[in-house]
């Protein structure tokens, strides 16, 4: 366990009993801080995510600290916000479907998930997040379009405004940085962006590798790394960070806290 190795590094001459006590103390502190974050997610507009190799220099952590400082100079509080569009940026296996379903389940009359259009063929694991078109180009009413893995994905501002006119909070699953920036610019104060971070365990990766083709798995693995890099280099774009790292109830509670914050 990584925490045990850190304890040994801190107290190299300590006996096994002392190391065990130090490890247990560290674990309890982590649990306490994690729970406080879960219970007060809406108060945090940034989270520094430490997933660097312990044998390497923590350059990425230093970079994130710099980004936090830069964001603090220009950041606007979401307290009292009239946010009605929530963009969810999440890599493969992060649990974005779980988050969307949780938010809709919490407020089924007030929350809706936007259905993007795509030229990508439908896959067996696809849900209702996408509307598939059997063509090389999307219909013209999709006026916000981006490409990924050779396929087009699109959103319609008119469709989004129609949902807003119905007094809905619109959830949009989107990881394309440039389009996220466009949406934030066009919808300004009524648009917030969530970065959903997840620690993917080896058992889940092993299962996914057995169910997907090598090419598809490589694409998803690459998307995880790319989105993490996007977050680290563009922390000012994101308004909240949700952690899908332990019990499923924690993600549900974070979803509730975010919605409660914006629906007050």
C-alpha positions as CSV (number, residue, x, y, z in Angstrom):
1,X,0.0,0.0,0.0
2,X,1.3,3.5,-0.9
3,X,0.4,4.9,2.5
4,X,2.5,2.3,4.2
5,X,5.5,3.1,2.0
6,X,5.2,6.8,2.8
7,X,5.2,5.9,6.6
8,X,8.3,3.8,6.2
9,X,9.9,6.7,4.2
10,X,9.1,9.2,7.0
11,X,10.1,6.9,9.8
12,X,12.8,4.5,8.4
13,X,14.0,3.4,11.8
14,X,10.5,2.7,13.3
15,X,9.4,-0.8,14.2
16,X,6.4,-2.5,12.6
17,X,3.9,-1.6,15.3
18,X,4.8,2.1,15.1
19,X,4.6,2.0,11.4
20,X,1.1,0.4,11.5
21,X,-0.1,3.1,13.9
22,X,1.2,5.8,11.7
23,X,-0.4,4.3,8.7
24,X,-3.8,4.0,10.4
25,X,-3.6,7.6,11.6
26,X,-2.8,8.8,8.0
27,X,-5.8,6.7,6.6
28,X,-8.2,8.2,9.2
29,X,-7.0,11.8,8.3
30,X,-7.5,11.0,4.6
31,X,-11.0,9.7,5.2
32,X,-12.0,12.7,7.3
33,X,-10.8,15.2,4.8
34,X,-12.4,13.2,1.9
35,X,-15.7,13.2,3.7
36,X,-15.6,16.9,4.4
37,X,-15.0,17.5,0.7
38,X,-17.9,15.2,-0.3
39,X,-20.2,17.0,2.1
40,X,-19.2,20.5,0.9
41,X,-18.4,19.9,-2.8
42,X,-20.1,23.1,-4.0
43,X,-17.7,25.3,-1.9
44,X,-14.7,24.1,-3.8
45,X,-14.0,25.5,-7.3
46,X,-10.7,23.7,-7.7
47,X,-9.0,20.4,-6.6
48,X,-5.4,19.5,-6.9
49,X,-5.2,15.9,-8.1
50,X,-2.1,14.0,-7.1
51,X,-1.6,10.9,-9.3
52,X,2.1,11.3,-10.1
53,X,4.6,8.5,-9.7
54,X,6.1,8.7,-6.2
55,X,9.5,8.0,-7.7
56,X,9.3,11.1,-10.0
57,X,9.6,14.8,-9.3
58,X,6.1,16.2,-8.6
59,X,6.3,18.7,-11.4
60,X,2.6,18.3,-12.2
61,X,1.7,19.2,-8.6
62,X,3.7,22.4,-8.9
63,X,2.0,23.2,-12.1
64,X,-1.5,22.7,-10.6
65,X,-0.5,25.0,-7.7
66,X,0.4,27.6,-10.2
67,X,-2.9,27.2,-12.0
68,X,-4.8,27.6,-8.7
69,X,-3.0,30.8,-8.0
70,X,-3.8,32.1,-11.5
71,X,-7.4,31.1,-11.1
72,X,-7.7,32.8,-7.7
73,X,-6.8,36.2,-9.4
74,X,-9.7,36.0,-11.8
75,X,-12.2,33.5,-10.5
76,X,-15.8,34.4,-9.7
77,X,-17.7,32.7,-7.0
78,X,-20.6,30.5,-7.9
79,X,-22.5,31.5,-4.8
80,X,-25.8,32.9,-5.8
81,X,-25.2,31.7,-9.4
82,X,-28.2,31.2,-11.7
83,X,-26.5,28.3,-13.5
84,X,-28.8,26.3,-15.8
85,X,-26.3,24.4,-17.9
86,X,-23.9,21.9,-16.3
87,X,-21.2,20.5,-18.5
88,X,-19.7,17.2,-17.3
89,X,-16.2,16.5,-18.5
90,X,-15.1,13.0,-17.7
91,X,-12.8,10.3,-19.2
92,X,-13.7,6.7,-19.9
93,X,-14.6,4.6,-16.9
94,X,-15.0,7.8,-14.7
95,X,-18.7,7.3,-14.1
96,X,-20.2,10.1,-16.1
97,X,-23.4,8.0,-16.8
98,X,-23.7,7.4,-13.0
99,X,-23.4,11.1,-12.3
100,X,-26.0,12.1,-15.0
101,X,-28.4,9.4,-13.8
102,X,-27.9,10.5,-10.2
103,X,-28.7,14.2,-11.0
104,X,-31.8,13.3,-13.0
105,X,-33.0,10.9,-10.2
106,X,-32.5,13.7,-7.6
107,X,-34.5,16.3,-9.6
108,X,-36.4,14.5,-12.4
109,X,-38.7,17.4,-13.1
110,X,-36.0,20.0,-13.1
111,X,-33.0,18.2,-14.8
112,X,-32.6,16.8,-18.3
113,X,-29.7,15.3,-20.2
114,X,-28.9,16.8,-23.6
115,X,-28.6,14.4,-26.4
116,X,-25.7,15.2,-28.8
117,X,-25.7,14.2,-32.4
118,X,-22.9,12.1,-33.9
119,X,-21.9,10.4,-37.1
120,X,-20.3,7.5,-35.2
121,X,-22.1,4.2,-35.6
122,X,-24.0,3.0,-32.5
123,X,-22.2,0.6,-30.2
124,X,-23.7,-2.0,-27.9
125,X,-22.8,-0.1,-24.8
126,X,-24.3,3.3,-26.0
127,X,-27.0,4.8,-24.0
128,X,-29.3,7.8,-24.8
129,X,-26.5,10.3,-24.6
130,X,-26.1,10.3,-28.4
131,X,-28.4,10.6,-31.4
132,X,-26.7,8.6,-34.3
133,X,-26.8,9.7,-37.9
134,X,-25.9,7.3,-40.8
135,X,-23.9,10.0,-42.7
136,X,-20.5,11.6,-42.9
137,X,-21.8,15.0,-41.8
138,X,-24.3,16.1,-39.2
139,X,-27.5,18.0,-40.1
140,X,-27.0,21.7,-40.4
141,X,-29.0,22.5,-37.2
142,X,-26.1,21.3,-35.2
143,X,-24.2,24.6,-35.1
144,X,-21.6,23.6,-32.5
145,X,-19.6,20.7,-33.9
146,X,-16.3,19.0,-33.0
147,X,-14.5,15.9,-34.2
148,X,-13.2,12.9,-32.3
149,X,-11.6,9.7,-33.6
150,X,-12.7,10.6,-37.2
151,X,-16.4,11.2,-36.3
152,X,-18.5,14.4,-35.9
153,X,-20.3,15.3,-32.7
154,X,-22.7,18.2,-32.5
155,X,-24.9,20.3,-30.3
156,X,-27.6,22.7,-31.2
157,X,-27.9,26.1,-29.4
158,X,-31.6,26.1,-30.4
159,X,-32.2,22.8,-28.7
160,X,-30.4,23.9,-25.6
161,X,-32.4,27.2,-25.4
162,X,-35.6,25.2,-25.8
163,X,-34.7,23.1,-22.8
164,X,-33.8,26.3,-20.8
165,X,-37.2,27.8,-21.8
166,X,-38.8,24.8,-20.2
167,X,-37.0,25.9,-17.0
168,X,-34.8,22.8,-17.0
169,X,-31.2,22.4,-15.8
170,X,-29.4,21.0,-18.9
171,X,-26.7,18.4,-18.4
172,X,-24.2,18.2,-21.2
173,X,-21.5,15.4,-21.3
174,X,-18.6,17.0,-23.1
175,X,-14.8,16.7,-23.0
176,X,-13.8,18.8,-26.0
177,X,-12.0,21.8,-24.5
178,X,-12.6,24.3,-27.3
179,X,-16.3,23.6,-27.4
180,X,-16.5,23.9,-23.6
181,X,-14.9,27.3,-23.9
182,X,-17.4,28.3,-26.6
183,X,-20.4,27.2,-24.5
184,X,-19.0,29.1,-21.4
185,X,-18.6,32.2,-23.5
186,X,-22.0,32.0,-25.2
187,X,-24.0,31.1,-22.0
188,X,-21.7,32.9,-19.6
189,X,-23.0,32.9,-16.0
190,X,-25.7,30.3,-16.5
191,X,-23.0,27.7,-17.5
192,X,-20.8,25.7,-15.1
193,X,-18.3,23.0,-15.9
194,X,-17.6,19.9,-13.7
195,X,-14.5,17.8,-14.0
196,X,-15.3,14.3,-12.8
197,X,-12.2,12.6,-11.5
198,X,-12.0,8.8,-10.8
199,X,-9.3,6.5,-9.6
200,X,-9.7,3.5,-11.9
201,X,-8.8,0.3,-10.2
202,X,-6.9,-2.5,-11.9
203,X,-9.8,-5.0,-11.7
204,X,-12.0,-2.6,-13.6
205,X,-9.4,-2.0,-16.2
206,X,-8.8,-5.7,-16.5
207,X,-12.5,-6.3,-17.1
208,X,-12.7,-3.5,-19.6
209,X,-9.7,-4.8,-21.5
210,X,-11.4,-8.2,-21.9
211,X,-14.6,-6.7,-23.2
212,X,-13.2,-4.2,-25.6
213,X,-11.0,-4.5,-28.7
214,X,-7.4,-3.6,-28.3
215,X,-7.9,-0.5,-30.4
216,X,-11.0,0.7,-28.5
217,X,-9.3,0.2,-25.2
218,X,-6.2,2.1,-26.3
219,X,-8.5,5.0,-27.4
220,X,-10.2,5.1,-24.0
221,X,-7.0,4.9,-22.1
222,X,-5.7,7.8,-24.1
223,X,-8.8,9.8,-23.5
224,X,-8.3,9.5,-19.7
225,X,-4.8,10.8,-19.9
226,X,-5.8,13.6,-22.3
227,X,-8.6,14.8,-20.2
228,X,-6.5,14.9,-17.1
229,X,-3.9,17.0,-19.0
230,X,-6.7,19.3,-20.1
231,X,-7.8,19.8,-16.5
232,X,-4.2,20.4,-15.2
233,X,-3.5,23.0,-17.9
234,X,-7.0,24.7,-17.9
235,X,-8.1,24.7,-14.3
236,X,-9.7,28.1,-14.7
237,X,-12.3,26.6,-17.1
238,X,-13.7,24.2,-14.5
239,X,-16.1,25.4,-11.7
240,X,-16.2,22.2,-9.7
241,X,-14.4,18.9,-9.3
242,X,-16.3,15.8,-8.3
243,X,-14.5,12.7,-6.9
244,X,-15.7,9.3,-7.9
245,X,-13.1,7.5,-5.9
246,X,-14.8,5.4,-3.2
247,X,-18.4,4.5,-2.5
248,X,-21.1,5.2,-5.1
249,X,-23.1,7.0,-2.3
250,X,-20.3,9.6,-2.2
251,X,-20.9,10.5,-5.9
252,X,-24.6,10.7,-5.3
253,X,-24.1,13.0,-2.4
254,X,-21.8,15.3,-4.4
255,X,-24.5,15.4,-7.2
256,X,-27.1,16.4,-4.6
257,X,-24.9,19.1,-3.2
258,X,-24.2,20.7,-6.6
259,X,-27.9,20.7,-7.6
260,X,-28.9,22.0,-4.2
261,X,-26.4,24.8,-4.6
262,X,-27.8,25.9,-7.9
263,X,-31.5,25.3,-7.2
264,X,-31.5,27.4,-4.0
